[in-house]
Amino acid sequence: MGGLEGHLYPGLSLFFCGLYQARLVSRALICNAPVQYPPRHPWNKGRWTWLRQIYYMGLLKILSACILVAQELHSIPTQFVLISKIYHQRNFVYRKQWQHLTFYMTIFLSGCVDVLSQNLLPQRCAALEQSVQVLGVFIFLPLMVSHMQDTEGVELRSHMLLTQAMFLLMLVVIAELWAPNMPLVWMMKAFLYLTTGSWLIQTGFMLYKPISGYKWMDDDENDIAFVTTFFCWHVVFNAILMVWIYSFSFLWMCPQMVPYCLHTLGYLDEKLWEVELSEKMIGLTPFWLLMAPKGSLFKLWGR
């Protein structure tokens, strides 16, 4: 991911994915619903009703992957090939660019599977979506380890911290396969997506366009130490952001959920009254009436 754009665009994609995951888990916790199938308010019938009910996350993944591939190909000054034959020798070229494209292909594949499962299949297959997600993270981790070759100083430390976050994210998405509707797992996944995305953006600015205007020095121990400090600040910032997203979702959704809660409580009160009435009737009814066919008891009592 060479250059500022090579770090900025993937970082924004991961960060916005984390925001989406944080919004999902917040709605699930507030409404006490499964995280994979969050509650959706019914839409009024109309011409564009089907468009409002589409899940857009898969489409956004496909769009992000296409933009990232276009940016990567645009940054290559010469012809983009895999093997270069010079002086009758076979040489692999653009190794880092091919690593980037491999990761972007997994994002594109994940988006295609999300669109297929959420919008086209008659029944959503969440296990397939999670499996492709695990595949993408599992591929990204060894690519990051290989990406740290020929790096040193600030760049090496920043990519080591990014690899650490990706390793934790891989463990979380693997655990999600066995606990798909566990809110704590989804919360950790959203938090790690936010941390990975924001730190990737910060890495791009540190290496290629420092905000202070002064270049980070690889031979300065203070600069290398502050890389870790800034990463810890990102962790704290994203934790506060998760709390803020939950608080905002709670304040935003509570007024909208009141009519649904009142309707649910009224329905439960009505069912409870029917159960109490049935128990009283059974206690006051002779035994031979209890042996009558189903439904005849209420007819006789009404007479």
Order of alpha helices (4+ residues) and beta strands (2+ residues): alpha-alpha-alpha-beta-beta-alpha-alpha-alpha-alpha-alpha-alpha-alpha
